[in-house]
Amino acid sequence: KKVRKTIPQEKKVRAVLQKEINSQCPFCPSEEVGHFEIHHIDENPSNNSQTNLLLVCPTCHSKITKKDINQNEVV
C-alpha cells in the first residue's frame, strides 16, 4: 500500500501549481480551480516535491488514475 503524506504548506503549493497551469486544467478546458486536485506525477503519494505535483480537475485526475490519460502525457 502506498503511504500518503500531507503536503507541507498545501495552500501555498496549490497557489504555485495554479499559476503554473494558468488556472486551467492541463488536459481539458475546465477552469473550476476550486475543485482541482493535486496529482503526484510519479504516482508516489509520499513524494511531495513540487516538481512531482500537478493540479488537475477531478475528471482528468480520475482519467489519469484509470490510465485513460497515459503517463507520458502527464509528464
VOGU-3710 file (C-alpha; in Angstrom, 3 decimals, decimal comma):
1> kkvrktipqe> 0,000/0,000/0,000  1,223/3,487/-0,847  1,825/5,841/2,073  0,196/9,253/1,647  1,929/12,126/3,392  0,397/15,531/3,994  1,686/18,120/1,552  3,543/20,781/3,579  2,111/24,283/3,056  -0,554/22,824/0,758
11> kkvravlqke> -2,362/26,137/0,178  0,866/27,807/-0,912  1,764/24,841/-3,152  -1,742/24,918/-4,692  -1,333/28,616/-5,489  2,002/27,991/-7,231  0,602/24,995/-9,148  -2,484/27,000/-10,153  -0,285/29,755/-11,550  1,818/27,135/-13,364
21> insqcpfcps> -1,241/25,840/-15,269  -2,727/29,314/-15,759  -5,856/28,353/-13,750  -6,944/25,808/-16,380  -6,713/22,028/-16,302  -3,760/20,974/-18,500  -5,851/18,212/-20,083  -9,259/19,832/-20,662  -10,858/23,304/-20,743  -12,020/23,192/-17,083
31> eevghfeihh> -11,324/26,372/-15,123  -13,058/25,422/-11,860  -9,845/25,601/-9,838  -11,756/25,497/-6,561  -12,353/21,806/-7,262  -8,931/20,946/-8,722  -6,961/18,117/-7,164  -3,239/17,586/-6,727  -1,864/14,652/-8,715  1,506/13,038/-7,924
41> idenpsnnsq> 3,189/12,684/-11,334  5,251/9,639/-10,282  2,149/8,250/-8,517  4,068/8,099/-5,236  1,833/9,901/-2,704  4,723/10,375/-0,274  6,810/12,291/-2,851  5,542/15,824/-2,274  8,328/17,542/-4,184  6,747/20,457/-6,051
51> tnlllvcptc> 8,220/19,160/-9,336  6,221/15,958/-8,777  2,878/17,708/-8,286  0,330/18,760/-10,875  -3,022/20,477/-10,378  -5,815/18,906/-12,456  -9,602/18,826/-12,488  -11,287/15,849/-10,751  -12,405/14,326/-14,076  -8,908/14,317/-15,554
61> hskitkkdin> -7,433/13,147/-12,234  -9,723/10,139/-12,437  -8,724/9,543/-16,075  -5,033/9,636/-15,105  -5,651/7,152/-12,276  -7,547/4,822/-14,639  -4,778/5,220/-17,268  -7,207/6,856/-19,760  -4,618/9,658/-19,858  -1,232/7,985/-20,217
71> qnevv> 1,809/8,663/-18,066  3,786/10,226/-20,952  1,093/12,891/-21,348  1,175/13,578/-17,601  4,949/14,008/-17,583
//
